Amino acid sequence: MKIVDAQVVVTSPGRNFVTLKLTTDEGVTGLGDATLNGREQAVVSYLSDHVVPLILGLDPHRVEDTWQYLYRGAYWRRGPVTMAAIAAVDVALWDIKAKVAGLPLYQLLGGASRARLRTYGHANGRDIPELLDSVRARLADGYPAVRIQSGIPGLKAVYGVHTTDTDGAAIAHQQVRPLVEDWDTDAYLRHTPAVFEAVRAEFGPDLPLLHDAHHRLTPIQSARLGKDLEPYRPFWLEDCTPAENQDAFRLVRRHTTTPLAVGEVFNSVFDYQTLVTEQLIDYVRSAVTHFGGISPLRKLFDFAAQYQIRTAIHGPEDISPVGMAAALHLDLAIHNFGIQEYSGYTPLTHEVFPHAFTFTDGHLHPGDTPGIGVGLDLDLAAAHPYRAAYLPVNRLQDGTLHDW
């Protein structure tokens, strides 16, 4: 069997998605997700100009060898563009292999380790009453755990919270030019414990509550927040400080017992070495789409398991259903699964990417269709072309650009 065709498809049925479709000489096809939010076209070029010419004619069953060929065969390694492109090839090859075997992918990864996958949803509000309403809505959707994000008094816009303009219309976080939001770390640190107190008072001690700091704190600020939140027993504090400096988590860990989650912007096991071996975190958050695919992420999870660290694959709306399905097959198979982020998709996205995975009573399952269980309607995808969109940037009150 040989790879005889490769298409790079860009579509925007709500968010921009980059999909690689591989076809073999026996007519078997495979899909991989290469979406990189705000830099989609860079991955399109990397795939079309550099990767596709290398994989045409290769045996699609040689998944591991092809991964090593694309990673080690290039002088330039790692980085989000490279790893998103390699991820698309890796997932597409696993999709083909599972289809040829006539099995859902998780069966090729060792079979199911559980019956279903626990998820968490996003609840947010411009103020605490609105947040409480959002938590109620997520619970009504069936979510067993909820990430809570609140607007901050005195700040007009906060990432992760729906914002409105002067006439009350919603402002999208993704715009043609980055939306500029303001930020005040001290105000955030004062407000966030009160948010947890209010949610706990309303919903009791048993609901798992998660919170994302979006990399905005210094290590000592992170330590303070983690310690302040301890009475409310959060499920985790996510991305508390920029994790490029892995040593910073030693300081955070020294001062708080709040569980820590990190890794959605990581794209290599080397980003995790200190964090894992010194047990400075509790959950690894990398996505199949941005980590080079199923092959390397499975190895990371096995590495993390040796240190009693669990998984929590990144699953926002800008991971396509292809990338989500790949994550779910891996989630189902591994032993140290923790929780899966899931925000759902627009109805149009479900039409462009028909899929076998299901969301029922707050839990996901990848389904039992051979392969990863996702299709691609090429005509419908073409009817919704790429639209430039970027996430917001943050500036302090004096105008200084702040960390994302």
C-alpha beads as a LAMMPS data file, in Angstrom:
LAMMPS data file: protein, C-alpha beads

404 atoms
403 bonds

1 atom types
1 bond types

-500.0 500.0 xlo xhi
-500.0 500.0 ylo yhi
-500.0 500.0 zlo zhi

Masses

1 110.0

Atoms # bond

1 1 1 0.000 0.000 0.000
2 1 1 1.251 3.488 -0.892
3 1 1 0.173 7.080 -0.243
4 1 1 -0.791 8.466 -3.646
5 1 1 -2.528 11.748 -2.828
6 1 1 -2.558 14.377 -0.102
7 1 1 -4.966 17.313 0.178
8 1 1 -4.659 20.214 2.577
9 1 1 -8.136 21.597 3.268
10 1 1 -8.806 24.878 5.076
11 1 1 -12.353 25.636 6.148
12 1 1 -14.098 27.939 8.599
13 1 1 -17.486 26.575 9.711
14 1 1 -17.275 28.630 12.911
15 1 1 -13.517 28.492 13.538
16 1 1 -10.662 27.999 11.086
17 1 1 -9.590 24.362 10.714
18 1 1 -6.715 22.868 8.714
19 1 1 -7.214 19.237 7.684
20 1 1 -4.885 16.848 5.879
21 1 1 -6.529 14.107 3.820
22 1 1 -4.312 11.224 2.699
23 1 1 -5.398 8.696 0.050
24 1 1 -3.787 5.347 -0.666
25 1 1 -3.547 3.383 -3.890
26 1 1 -6.171 1.025 -2.445
27 1 1 -8.641 3.861 -1.921
28 1 1 -8.369 4.031 1.860
29 1 1 -8.294 7.594 3.207
30 1 1 -7.161 9.116 6.474
31 1 1 -7.697 12.514 8.098
32 1 1 -5.418 14.537 10.376
33 1 1 -5.912 17.886 12.134
34 1 1 -3.227 20.568 11.593
35 1 1 -5.056 23.586 13.014
36 1 1 -2.875 26.225 14.669
37 1 1 -5.046 29.068 15.929
38 1 1 -4.014 32.395 14.379
39 1 1 -1.192 30.830 12.332
40 1 1 -3.177 28.405 10.210
41 1 1 -1.697 29.432 6.880
42 1 1 1.840 28.852 8.117
43 1 1 0.972 25.193 8.697
44 1 1 -0.767 25.003 5.318
45 1 1 2.459 26.080 3.637
46 1 1 4.582 23.734 5.761
47 1 1 2.375 20.820 4.766
48 1 1 1.877 21.686 1.102
49 1 1 5.394 22.859 0.305
50 1 1 7.520 20.652 2.534
51 1 1 5.725 17.617 3.976
52 1 1 3.424 16.387 1.215
53 1 1 6.266 15.947 -1.335
54 1 1 8.085 13.776 1.225
55 1 1 5.245 11.382 2.039
56 1 1 3.833 10.626 -1.412
57 1 1 4.780 7.048 -2.262
58 1 1 5.423 6.027 1.359
59 1 1 3.860 2.984 3.030
60 1 1 1.092 4.362 5.299
61 1 1 1.461 1.454 7.703
62 1 1 4.921 2.650 8.773
63 1 1 3.527 5.157 11.255
64 1 1 6.443 5.358 13.676
65 1 1 9.090 5.439 10.950
66 1 1 7.255 8.202 9.094
67 1 1 7.014 10.253 12.291
68 1 1 10.756 9.918 12.881
69 1 1 11.441 10.730 9.224
70 1 1 9.480 13.989 9.386
71 1 1 10.860 14.974 12.802
72 1 1 14.500 13.876 12.614
73 1 1 14.869 14.215 8.869
74 1 1 14.551 17.992 9.020
75 1 1 17.354 20.143 10.396
76 1 1 14.763 22.349 12.158
77 1 1 12.914 20.449 14.862
78 1 1 10.021 21.144 17.216
79 1 1 7.991 24.343 17.228
80 1 1 4.202 24.592 16.869
81 1 1 4.117 24.855 13.054
82 1 1 6.320 21.811 12.532
83 1 1 4.595 19.702 15.161
84 1 1 1.075 20.562 13.967
85 1 1 2.048 19.470 10.458
86 1 1 3.603 16.221 11.697
87 1 1 0.541 15.620 13.893
88 1 1 -1.743 15.773 10.860
89 1 1 0.297 13.104 9.067
90 1 1 0.530 10.910 12.161
91 1 1 -3.213 10.956 12.877
92 1 1 -4.081 10.389 9.213
93 1 1 -1.791 7.334 9.139
94 1 1 -3.350 5.922 12.310
95 1 1 -6.777 6.530 10.746
96 1 1 -5.759 4.530 7.665
97 1 1 -4.204 1.716 9.694
98 1 1 -7.307 1.328 11.869
99 1 1 -9.617 1.386 8.841
100 1 1 -7.585 -1.352 7.161
101 1 1 -7.792 -3.379 10.386
102 1 1 -11.545 -2.758 10.523
103 1 1 -11.280 -1.482 14.088
104 1 1 -11.812 1.788 15.957
105 1 1 -8.413 3.309 16.637
106 1 1 -8.513 2.797 20.408
107 1 1 -8.425 -0.963 19.817
108 1 1 -5.032 -0.597 18.112
109 1 1 -3.791 1.425 21.100
110 1 1 -4.440 -1.430 23.531
111 1 1 -8.216 -1.417 23.809
112 1 1 -10.507 0.479 26.143
113 1 1 -9.370 1.168 29.708
114 1 1 -12.734 2.653 30.673
115 1 1 -16.331 2.790 29.452
116 1 1 -16.572 6.568 28.919
117 1 1 -14.619 9.794 29.321
118 1 1 -15.331 12.385 31.994
119 1 1 -15.375 15.966 30.672
120 1 1 -15.424 19.504 31.940
121 1 1 -17.209 22.463 30.383
122 1 1 -16.594 26.202 30.469
123 1 1 -18.691 28.514 32.643
124 1 1 -18.037 32.238 32.551
125 1 1 -19.710 35.519 33.376
126 1 1 -19.006 39.225 33.327
127 1 1 -19.804 39.206 37.037
128 1 1 -20.453 36.572 39.685
129 1 1 -24.264 36.347 39.228
130 1 1 -23.791 35.791 35.493
131 1 1 -21.133 33.178 36.221
132 1 1 -23.483 31.324 38.552
133 1 1 -26.075 31.205 35.771
134 1 1 -23.423 29.837 33.424
135 1 1 -22.483 27.106 35.912
136 1 1 -26.159 26.125 36.127
137 1 1 -26.285 25.907 32.338
138 1 1 -23.222 23.634 32.197
139 1 1 -24.693 21.392 34.867
140 1 1 -27.939 21.248 32.889
141 1 1 -25.843 20.147 29.893
142 1 1 -24.671 17.231 32.022
143 1 1 -21.083 18.277 32.674
144 1 1 -19.703 16.638 35.845
145 1 1 -16.995 19.310 36.245
146 1 1 -16.844 23.004 35.366
147 1 1 -14.103 25.531 34.616
148 1 1 -15.069 28.887 36.133
149 1 1 -13.885 32.253 34.763
150 1 1 -15.214 35.643 35.835
151 1 1 -14.933 39.215 34.738
152 1 1 -12.920 41.412 37.090
153 1 1 -14.335 44.611 38.587
154 1 1 -12.772 47.613 36.879
155 1 1 -11.645 45.727 33.749
156 1 1 -13.737 46.124 30.642
157 1 1 -12.703 42.834 29.014
158 1 1 -11.141 39.617 30.287
159 1 1 -10.112 36.708 28.069
160 1 1 -12.304 33.661 28.583
161 1 1 -15.315 35.788 29.504
162 1 1 -17.920 36.941 27.006
163 1 1 -17.657 40.702 26.531
164 1 1 -20.036 43.217 25.012
165 1 1 -19.749 46.613 23.386
166 1 1 -21.669 49.731 24.458
167 1 1 -24.951 48.587 22.876
168 1 1 -24.782 45.141 24.498
169 1 1 -23.749 43.199 21.398
170 1 1 -21.319 40.341 21.956
171 1 1 -17.674 40.932 21.019
172 1 1 -15.933 37.903 19.532
173 1 1 -12.571 36.996 21.041
174 1 1 -11.278 36.099 17.587
175 1 1 -11.077 39.091 15.256
176 1 1 -9.290 40.091 12.054
177 1 1 -6.898 42.134 14.167
178 1 1 -6.237 41.159 17.778
179 1 1 -8.696 42.656 20.242
180 1 1 -6.806 44.633 22.902
181 1 1 -7.959 43.771 26.412
182 1 1 -6.841 45.427 29.633
183 1 1 -5.363 43.614 32.612
184 1 1 -4.665 44.219 36.297
185 1 1 -3.003 41.326 38.122
186 1 1 -3.637 42.682 41.630
187 1 1 -7.352 43.081 40.898
188 1 1 -7.451 39.535 39.531
189 1 1 -5.712 38.096 42.603
190 1 1 -8.144 39.911 44.912
191 1 1 -11.222 38.859 42.971
192 1 1 -10.631 35.191 42.128
193 1 1 -10.914 33.753 45.674
194 1 1 -14.249 35.555 46.008
195 1 1 -15.383 33.880 42.774
196 1 1 -14.610 30.444 44.199
197 1 1 -16.287 31.323 47.481
198 1 1 -19.485 32.341 45.684
199 1 1 -19.579 29.235 43.477
200 1 1 -18.922 26.932 46.427
201 1 1 -21.636 28.670 48.449
202 1 1 -24.121 28.124 45.621
203 1 1 -23.193 24.622 44.448
204 1 1 -21.593 22.989 47.462
205 1 1 -18.257 21.288 48.135
206 1 1 -18.508 18.330 45.753
207 1 1 -18.597 19.961 42.294
208 1 1 -15.116 19.800 40.705
209 1 1 -14.103 23.391 39.889
210 1 1 -11.263 24.261 37.517
211 1 1 -9.682 27.640 36.789
212 1 1 -7.342 28.903 34.056
213 1 1 -4.894 31.741 34.800
214 1 1 -3.848 31.919 31.120
215 1 1 -0.098 32.217 31.860
216 1 1 -0.537 35.709 33.301
217 1 1 1.103 35.397 36.722
218 1 1 4.659 35.396 37.966
219 1 1 5.723 32.329 39.974
220 1 1 5.223 34.035 43.337
221 1 1 1.837 35.422 42.250
222 1 1 0.870 31.907 41.162
223 1 1 1.923 30.556 44.535
224 1 1 -0.198 33.174 46.285
225 1 1 -3.272 32.358 44.192
226 1 1 -2.843 28.626 44.665
227 1 1 -2.599 29.097 48.428
228 1 1 -5.590 31.464 48.543
229 1 1 -7.716 28.933 46.640
230 1 1 -6.840 25.963 48.853
231 1 1 -9.912 26.353 51.144
232 1 1 -12.152 25.877 48.073
233 1 1 -10.314 22.729 46.920
234 1 1 -10.087 23.449 43.177
235 1 1 -9.732 20.479 40.836
236 1 1 -6.790 22.377 39.360
237 1 1 -5.194 25.730 38.652
238 1 1 -4.246 25.782 34.972
239 1 1 -1.385 27.632 33.252
240 1 1 -0.650 29.718 36.312
241 1 1 2.667 31.044 34.973
242 1 1 4.486 30.865 31.619
243 1 1 5.893 27.346 31.645
244 1 1 8.780 27.888 29.264
245 1 1 10.649 28.374 32.539
246 1 1 10.035 24.919 34.014
247 1 1 12.058 25.768 37.111
248 1 1 9.420 28.356 38.083
249 1 1 7.060 25.588 39.103
250 1 1 9.401 24.588 41.921
251 1 1 8.500 27.846 43.670
252 1 1 4.763 27.407 43.024
253 1 1 4.779 23.811 44.228
254 1 1 6.678 24.758 47.387
255 1 1 3.905 27.087 48.540
256 1 1 0.610 25.433 47.581
257 1 1 -1.126 22.067 47.486
258 1 1 -3.564 23.228 44.789
259 1 1 -3.207 20.767 41.857
260 1 1 -1.497 22.251 38.802
261 1 1 -2.196 21.647 35.109
262 1 1 -0.048 22.860 32.229
263 1 1 1.025 22.125 28.672
264 1 1 -1.477 23.281 26.070
265 1 1 1.180 25.434 24.378
266 1 1 3.849 22.709 24.623
267 1 1 4.784 20.718 21.538
268 1 1 7.555 18.396 22.727
269 1 1 8.367 16.057 25.595
270 1 1 11.413 18.246 26.263
271 1 1 9.040 20.971 27.475
272 1 1 7.961 18.621 30.260
273 1 1 11.152 16.977 31.502
274 1 1 11.641 18.938 34.722
275 1 1 7.908 19.291 35.382
276 1 1 7.344 15.553 35.199
277 1 1 10.472 14.113 36.790
278 1 1 10.221 16.468 39.784
279 1 1 6.434 15.984 40.016
280 1 1 5.816 19.734 39.807
281 1 1 2.475 19.316 38.023
282 1 1 -0.531 17.015 38.298
283 1 1 -1.983 17.087 34.765
284 1 1 -0.379 17.267 31.308
285 1 1 -2.477 19.332 28.904
286 1 1 -0.972 18.961 25.425
287 1 1 -3.197 18.373 22.405
288 1 1 -2.736 15.650 19.803
289 1 1 -2.888 18.390 17.172
290 1 1 -0.009 20.464 18.562
291 1 1 2.242 17.752 19.980
292 1 1 3.076 15.885 16.792
293 1 1 0.194 13.435 16.866
294 1 1 -0.900 10.320 18.693
295 1 1 2.502 8.613 18.542
296 1 1 4.501 11.096 20.670
297 1 1 1.601 12.015 22.965
298 1 1 1.131 8.362 23.940
299 1 1 4.819 8.270 24.899
300 1 1 4.431 11.441 26.982
301 1 1 1.460 9.948 28.813
302 1 1 3.376 6.773 29.599
303 1 1 6.265 8.927 30.866
304 1 1 3.897 10.978 33.046
305 1 1 2.268 7.843 34.426
306 1 1 5.542 6.804 36.039
307 1 1 5.206 9.890 38.252
308 1 1 1.467 9.543 38.997
309 1 1 0.602 12.447 36.694
310 1 1 -2.679 12.276 34.806
311 1 1 -3.814 13.536 31.408
312 1 1 -6.154 16.348 30.395
313 1 1 -5.857 16.831 26.632
314 1 1 -6.473 20.399 25.462
315 1 1 -9.877 20.481 23.760
316 1 1 -11.060 23.988 22.808
317 1 1 -13.259 24.883 19.846
318 1 1 -10.186 25.447 17.673
319 1 1 -9.192 21.790 17.826
320 1 1 -11.213 20.332 14.949
321 1 1 -13.454 17.267 15.349
322 1 1 -10.611 15.314 13.709
323 1 1 -8.201 16.327 16.473
324 1 1 -10.880 15.793 19.116
325 1 1 -11.636 12.277 17.897
326 1 1 -7.939 11.382 17.925
327 1 1 -7.752 12.627 21.524
328 1 1 -10.762 10.558 22.569
329 1 1 -9.338 7.316 21.183
330 1 1 -6.139 7.970 23.119
331 1 1 -8.082 8.951 26.255
332 1 1 -10.042 5.717 26.161
333 1 1 -6.964 3.534 25.819
334 1 1 -4.480 4.967 28.340
335 1 1 -4.471 4.058 32.020
336 1 1 -3.701 7.499 33.528
337 1 1 -6.577 9.434 31.952
338 1 1 -7.730 12.362 34.078
339 1 1 -10.354 14.494 32.338
340 1 1 -11.156 15.811 28.855
341 1 1 -11.910 19.435 28.007
342 1 1 -14.901 19.747 25.671
343 1 1 -16.654 22.919 24.548
344 1 1 -18.719 21.490 21.712
345 1 1 -18.955 22.740 18.140
346 1 1 -21.272 24.801 15.960
347 1 1 -23.970 22.821 14.098
348 1 1 -22.206 23.649 10.829
349 1 1 -18.942 22.199 12.116
350 1 1 -20.736 18.936 12.868
351 1 1 -21.969 18.914 9.251
352 1 1 -18.562 19.611 7.733
353 1 1 -16.968 16.936 9.944
354 1 1 -19.545 14.158 10.488
355 1 1 -18.285 11.989 13.319
356 1 1 -18.910 8.898 15.392
357 1 1 -17.939 10.356 18.767
358 1 1 -20.768 11.160 21.154
359 1 1 -21.368 13.440 24.140
360 1 1 -23.890 11.955 26.572
361 1 1 -24.554 12.868 30.203
362 1 1 -21.341 14.873 30.377
363 1 1 -19.176 12.063 29.028
364 1 1 -17.568 11.441 25.648
365 1 1 -16.934 8.246 23.702
366 1 1 -15.072 8.009 20.362
367 1 1 -17.492 5.449 18.907
368 1 1 -16.721 2.133 17.258
369 1 1 -16.471 3.133 13.602
370 1 1 -13.223 1.824 12.041
371 1 1 -10.491 4.456 12.100
372 1 1 -10.888 7.644 14.107
373 1 1 -14.518 7.888 13.048
374 1 1 -14.554 11.324 11.389
375 1 1 -15.393 12.287 7.806
376 1 1 -14.969 15.498 5.805
377 1 1 -17.581 16.991 3.477
378 1 1 -15.271 18.643 0.943
379 1 1 -18.026 20.573 -0.844
380 1 1 -19.421 22.011 2.374
381 1 1 -15.910 22.784 3.603
382 1 1 -15.167 24.704 0.390
383 1 1 -18.331 26.766 0.850
384 1 1 -16.884 28.177 4.099
385 1 1 -13.369 29.421 3.310
386 1 1 -10.643 30.612 5.660
387 1 1 -11.184 33.894 7.508
388 1 1 -8.270 35.625 9.199
389 1 1 -8.788 35.645 12.970
390 1 1 -6.565 36.238 15.977
391 1 1 -6.939 35.883 19.731
392 1 1 -6.801 39.012 21.931
393 1 1 -3.691 40.615 23.382
394 1 1 -3.497 42.096 26.873
395 1 1 -2.077 45.409 28.019
396 1 1 -1.601 46.694 31.523
397 1 1 -3.164 49.999 32.479
398 1 1 0.034 51.834 31.531
399 1 1 -0.029 50.258 28.070
400 1 1 2.617 47.586 28.599
401 1 1 1.946 44.406 26.621
402 1 1 1.269 41.650 29.153
403 1 1 1.718 37.911 28.896
404 1 1 -1.033 36.072 27.061

Bonds

1 1 1 2
2 1 2 3
3 1 3 4
4 1 4 5
5 1 5 6
6 1 6 7
7 1 7 8
8 1 8 9
9 1 9 10
10 1 10 11
11 1 11 12
12 1 12 13
13 1 13 14
14 1 14 15
15 1 15 16
16 1 16 17
17 1 17 18
18 1 18 19
19 1 19 20
20 1 20 21
21 1 21 22
22 1 22 23
23 1 23 24
24 1 24 25
25 1 25 26
26 1 26 27
27 1 27 28
28 1 28 29
29 1 29 30
30 1 30 31
31 1 31 32
32 1 32 33
33 1 33 34
34 1 34 35
35 1 35 36
36 1 36 37
37 1 37 38
38 1 38 39
39 1 39 40
40 1 40 41
41 1 41 42
42 1 42 43
43 1 43 44
44 1 44 45
45 1 45 46
46 1 46 47
47 1 47 48
48 1 48 49
49 1 49 50
50 1 50 51
51 1 51 52
52 1 52 53
53 1 53 54
54 1 54 55
55 1 55 56
56 1 56 57
57 1 57 58
58 1 58 59
59 1 59 60
60 1 60 61
61 1 61 62
62 1 62 63
63 1 63 64
64 1 64 65
65 1 65 66
66 1 66 67
67 1 67 68
68 1 68 69
69 1 69 70
70 1 70 71
71 1 71 72
72 1 72 73
73 1 73 74
74 1 74 75
75 1 75 76
76 1 76 77
77 1 77 78
78 1 78 79
79 1 79 80
80 1 80 81
81 1 81 82
82 1 82 83
83 1 83 84
84 1 84 85
85 1 85 86
86 1 86 87
87 1 87 88
88 1 88 89
89 1 89 90
90 1 90 91
91 1 91 92
92 1 92 93
93 1 93 94
94 1 94 95
95 1 95 96
96 1 96 97
97 1 97 98
98 1 98 99
99 1 99 100
100 1 100 101
101 1 101 102
102 1 102 103
103 1 103 104
104 1 104 105
105 1 105 106
106 1 106 107
107 1 107 108
108 1 108 109
109 1 109 110
110 1 110 111
111 1 111 112
112 1 112 113
113 1 113 114
114 1 114 115
115 1 115 116
116 1 116 117
117 1 117 118
118 1 118 119
119 1 119 120
120 1 120 121
121 1 121 122
122 1 122 123
123 1 123 124
124 1 124 125
125 1 125 126
126 1 126 127
127 1 127 128
128 1 128 129
129 1 129 130
130 1 130 131
131 1 131 132
132 1 132 133
133 1 133 134
134 1 134 135
135 1 135 136
136 1 136 137
137 1 137 138
138 1 138 139
139 1 139 140
140 1 140 141
141 1 141 142
142 1 142 143
143 1 143 144
144 1 144 145
145 1 145 146
146 1 146 147
147 1 147 148
148 1 148 149
149 1 149 150
150 1 150 151
151 1 151 152
152 1 152 153
153 1 153 154
154 1 154 155
155 1 155 156
156 1 156 157
157 1 157 158
158 1 158 159
159 1 159 160
160 1 160 161
161 1 161 162
162 1 162 163
163 1 163 164
164 1 164 165
165 1 165 166
166 1 166 167
167 1 167 168
168 1 168 169
169 1 169 170
170 1 170 171
171 1 171 172
172 1 172 173
173 1 173 174
174 1 174 175
175 1 175 176
176 1 176 177
177 1 177 178
178 1 178 179
179 1 179 180
180 1 180 181
181 1 181 182
182 1 182 183
183 1 183 184
184 1 184 185
185 1 185 186
186 1 186 187
187 1 187 188
188 1 188 189
189 1 189 190
190 1 190 191
191 1 191 192
192 1 192 193
193 1 193 194
194 1 194 195
195 1 195 196
196 1 196 197
197 1 197 198
198 1 198 199
199 1 199 200
200 1 200 201
201 1 201 202
202 1 202 203
203 1 203 204
204 1 204 205
205 1 205 206
206 1 206 207
207 1 207 208
208 1 208 209
209 1 209 210
210 1 210 211
211 1 211 212
212 1 212 213
213 1 213 214
214 1 214 215
215 1 215 216
216 1 216 217
217 1 217 218
218 1 218 219
219 1 219 220
220 1 220 221
221 1 221 222
222 1 222 223
223 1 223 224
224 1 224 225
225 1 225 226
226 1 226 227
227 1 227 228
228 1 228 229
229 1 229 230
230 1 230 231
231 1 231 232
232 1 232 233
233 1 233 234
234 1 234 235
235 1 235 236
236 1 236 237
237 1 237 238
238 1 238 239
239 1 239 240
240 1 240 241
241 1 241 242
242 1 242 243
243 1 243 244
244 1 244 245
245 1 245 246
246 1 246 247
247 1 247 248
248 1 248 249
249 1 249 250
250 1 250 251
251 1 251 252
252 1 252 253
253 1 253 254
254 1 254 255
255 1 255 256
256 1 256 257
257 1 257 258
258 1 258 259
259 1 259 260
260 1 260 261
261 1 261 262
262 1 262 263
263 1 263 264
264 1 264 265
265 1 265 266
266 1 266 267
267 1 267 268
268 1 268 269
269 1 269 270
270 1 270 271
271 1 271 272
272 1 272 273
273 1 273 274
274 1 274 275
275 1 275 276
276 1 276 277
277 1 277 278
278 1 278 279
279 1 279 280
280 1 280 281
281 1 281 282
282 1 282 283
283 1 283 284
284 1 284 285
285 1 285 286
286 1 286 287
287 1 287 288
288 1 288 289
289 1 289 290
290 1 290 291
291 1 291 292
292 1 292 293
293 1 293 294
294 1 294 295
295 1 295 296
296 1 296 297
297 1 297 298
298 1 298 299
299 1 299 300
300 1 300 301
301 1 301 302
302 1 302 303
303 1 303 304
304 1 304 305
305 1 305 306
306 1 306 307
307 1 307 308
308 1 308 309
309 1 309 310
310 1 310 311
311 1 311 312
312 1 312 313
313 1 313 314
314 1 314 315
315 1 315 316
316 1 316 317
317 1 317 318
318 1 318 319
319 1 319 320
320 1 320 321
321 1 321 322
322 1 322 323
323 1 323 324
324 1 324 325
325 1 325 326
326 1 326 327
327 1 327 328
328 1 328 329
329 1 329 330
330 1 330 331
331 1 331 332
332 1 332 333
333 1 333 334
334 1 334 335
335 1 335 336
336 1 336 337
337 1 337 338
338 1 338 339
339 1 339 340
340 1 340 341
341 1 341 342
342 1 342 343
343 1 343 344
344 1 344 345
345 1 345 346
346 1 346 347
347 1 347 348
348 1 348 349
349 1 349 350
350 1 350 351
351 1 351 352
352 1 352 353
353 1 353 354
354 1 354 355
355 1 355 356
356 1 356 357
357 1 357 358
358 1 358 359
359 1 359 360
360 1 360 361
361 1 361 362
362 1 362 363
363 1 363 364
364 1 364 365
365 1 365 366
366 1 366 367
367 1 367 368
368 1 368 369
369 1 369 370
370 1 370 371
371 1 371 372
372 1 372 373
373 1 373 374
374 1 374 375
375 1 375 376
376 1 376 377
377 1 377 378
378 1 378 379
379 1 379 380
380 1 380 381
381 1 381 382
382 1 382 383
383 1 383 384
384 1 384 385
385 1 385 386
386 1 386 387
387 1 387 388
388 1 388 389
389 1 389 390
390 1 390 391
391 1 391 392
392 1 392 393
393 1 393 394
394 1 394 395
395 1 395 396
396 1 396 397
397 1 397 398
398 1 398 399
399 1 399 400
400 1 400 401
401 1 401 402
402 1 402 403
403 1 403 404
